[in-house]
Amino acid sequence: MGQAVCSASRRGYHLDTVSDGLNGRFFDNLDPDSIADAMSGLLGDALPPEPIRVYSENYTEQAFIDRFRTAVDDCLS
């Protein structure tokens, strides 16, 4: 599995999937300089692949199915 990293705003849905310093970098402002700084930080960082792999296992199809089934079971019990 390859190393997937990204820069993301601290606002929005990706707060659940991006962990600052683990698999990406956040930026606070939506201006080009802030985004460029975050991207430059990614290029300069050597984020270790193993923690990224472990973290990403929370977002597999099977993990989603398991959480969904648990939520449905909780509602029905």
Backbone bond lengths (Angstrom), bond angles and torsions (degrees), N, CA, C in turn:
res aa  C-N    CA-C-N  psi(-1)  N-CA   C-N-CA  omega(-1)  CA-C   N-CA-C  phi
1 M - - - 1.453 - - 1.525 108.20 -
2 G 1.322 116.54 132.39 1.454 120.13 -178.54 1.503 113.09 -78.82
3 Q 1.307 115.24 170.21 1.456 121.81 -179.64 1.524 108.10 -88.85
4 A 1.318 116.40 111.35 1.457 121.08 178.77 1.518 108.73 -105.38
5 V 1.306 116.23 122.47 1.457 121.00 178.45 1.520 108.73 -134.32
6 C 1.308 116.31 159.10 1.456 119.23 -179.79 1.518 110.51 -153.82
7 S 1.308 114.14 163.95 1.461 122.01 169.24 1.509 106.78 -106.31
8 A 1.319 116.42 138.86 1.458 120.12 -177.04 1.515 110.58 -147.44
9 S 1.320 115.10 149.99 1.453 120.93 173.70 1.526 109.19 -67.27
10 R 1.308 116.52 151.21 1.472 119.92 176.88 1.524 111.92 -74.71
11 R 1.308 117.87 5.59 1.462 122.19 179.46 1.526 109.13 -114.48
12 G 1.315 116.91 134.34 1.456 119.26 172.61 1.510 114.22 117.38
13 Y 1.315 114.08 -173.97 1.455 122.76 -173.36 1.528 114.29 -64.64
14 H 1.295 118.87 -28.51 1.464 122.17 -174.56 1.530 113.15 -70.06
15 L 1.325 117.73 -6.84 1.466 119.85 176.05 1.528 110.90 -61.42
16 D 1.324 116.85 -23.59 1.461 121.01 177.70 1.521 112.67 -79.48
17 T 1.317 117.61 -26.20 1.460 120.11 -172.36 1.523 114.57 -110.57
18 V 1.324 116.81 -20.65 1.460 120.19 179.14 1.522 108.52 -103.97
19 S 1.315 115.64 128.32 1.458 121.63 176.75 1.523 107.79 -114.06
20 D 1.326 116.01 112.97 1.463 121.20 -174.44 1.531 111.07 -55.56
21 G 1.306 116.08 121.53 1.458 121.75 179.26 1.520 113.80 90.66
22 L 1.332 116.65 -15.38 1.457 119.52 178.56 1.522 110.69 -97.62
23 N 1.328 116.58 -56.26 1.458 119.74 -179.81 1.529 112.32 -129.12
24 G 1.315 116.17 17.23 1.453 119.53 178.06 1.513 111.76 175.37
25 R 1.301 114.68 -174.08 1.463 122.20 177.84 1.515 108.52 -133.98
26 F 1.331 115.36 138.51 1.460 120.52 176.25 1.522 110.46 -93.90
27 F 1.322 114.96 154.30 1.457 120.97 168.21 1.523 107.22 -126.11
28 D 1.331 116.24 147.60 1.459 121.04 -175.30 1.519 113.38 -91.92
29 N 1.300 116.94 -35.64 1.461 121.16 -176.97 1.521 109.57 -107.26
30 L 1.329 115.28 147.21 1.461 120.34 -177.99 1.528 112.91 -90.73
31 D 1.317 116.36 24.67 1.466 119.39 178.43 1.530 109.47 -91.86
32 P 1.325 116.71 155.95 1.469 120.54 -176.08 1.531 114.24 -56.26
33 D 1.338 118.25 -36.84 1.463 120.06 -178.74 1.529 111.69 -66.15
34 S 1.327 117.74 -40.84 1.466 121.08 178.90 1.525 110.93 -65.23
35 I 1.325 115.60 -42.47 1.468 119.71 179.00 1.521 110.15 -65.51
36 A 1.320 116.88 -42.53 1.464 121.00 178.88 1.528 111.29 -62.90
37 D 1.323 116.88 -39.72 1.470 120.13 177.57 1.520 111.17 -62.09
38 A 1.336 116.84 -42.89 1.459 120.41 178.89 1.527 110.50 -64.13
39 M 1.314 116.81 -42.48 1.472 120.39 179.18 1.527 110.22 -65.21
40 S 1.309 117.30 -40.87 1.466 120.35 178.18 1.521 110.62 -63.23
41 G 1.329 116.26 -37.71 1.456 120.28 176.91 1.512 111.91 -61.65
42 L 1.331 117.15 -37.32 1.463 120.45 177.22 1.522 111.38 -65.84
43 L 1.319 115.70 -40.98 1.461 119.72 -178.44 1.525 111.32 -66.59
44 G 1.328 115.91 -31.02 1.456 119.93 -177.89 1.524 113.99 -87.62
45 D 1.330 117.00 -16.25 1.464 121.01 -177.05 1.523 110.99 -92.84
46 A 1.301 114.75 142.85 1.459 120.01 171.40 1.524 106.51 -106.72
47 L 1.323 116.23 85.66 1.455 120.26 -179.49 1.528 108.38 -72.21
48 P 1.322 117.90 128.75 1.462 120.61 -175.52 1.532 111.59 -68.08
49 P 1.321 118.14 134.18 1.464 120.82 -174.32 1.536 115.01 -69.52
50 E 1.311 119.29 -32.86 1.468 120.01 -175.53 1.528 112.66 -64.34
51 P 1.330 120.27 -48.46 1.473 118.63 176.55 1.531 112.67 -60.99
52 I 1.318 117.32 -33.74 1.463 120.87 177.32 1.528 109.36 -64.17
53 R 1.321 117.02 -44.75 1.469 121.58 179.85 1.524 110.55 -61.56
54 V 1.320 117.01 -47.60 1.465 121.45 -179.24 1.529 110.39 -61.59
55 Y 1.322 117.44 -45.99 1.468 122.30 179.86 1.531 110.60 -61.65
56 S 1.324 116.72 -40.37 1.462 120.27 -176.95 1.521 112.42 -67.90
57 E 1.330 118.10 -20.75 1.461 120.48 178.42 1.529 111.76 -63.89
58 N 1.331 118.22 -19.45 1.462 121.70 175.54 1.522 112.49 -69.94
59 Y 1.330 117.28 -13.01 1.453 121.46 -172.37 1.528 112.75 -120.21
60 T 1.327 116.56 21.11 1.459 119.63 176.11 1.525 109.53 -77.55
61 E 1.306 116.20 165.81 1.461 120.29 176.58 1.529 110.40 -59.79
62 Q 1.335 116.93 -42.98 1.456 120.37 -178.78 1.528 111.58 -64.64
63 A 1.319 117.38 -39.50 1.468 120.27 177.99 1.523 110.23 -62.43
64 F 1.336 116.93 -40.43 1.461 120.68 177.51 1.529 110.82 -63.14
65 I 1.330 116.62 -46.56 1.470 121.14 179.46 1.525 110.33 -58.97
66 D 1.321 116.48 -45.50 1.469 120.40 -179.63 1.522 111.62 -60.92
67 R 1.343 117.36 -45.22 1.467 120.60 179.81 1.532 111.05 -66.30
68 F 1.310 116.39 -38.06 1.458 120.85 179.98 1.532 110.20 -65.27
69 R 1.324 116.47 -46.61 1.469 120.27 178.53 1.523 111.30 -60.41
70 T 1.308 116.69 -42.13 1.460 121.06 178.30 1.527 110.61 -61.21
71 A 1.321 116.54 -43.27 1.459 120.51 -179.99 1.535 110.99 -64.66
72 V 1.330 117.01 -42.35 1.470 120.73 178.45 1.523 109.74 -64.78
73 D 1.337 117.33 -45.73 1.462 120.89 178.91 1.527 111.09 -59.16
74 D 1.329 116.56 -41.26 1.470 120.46 178.47 1.518 111.21 -62.62
75 C 1.315 116.83 -38.88 1.466 119.95 179.57 1.523 112.17 -69.64
76 L 1.313 116.47 -32.79 1.461 120.85 -177.23 1.505 114.19 -85.14
77 S 1.320 116.44 -13.15 1.475 117.72 -177.74 1.508 112.07 -96.98
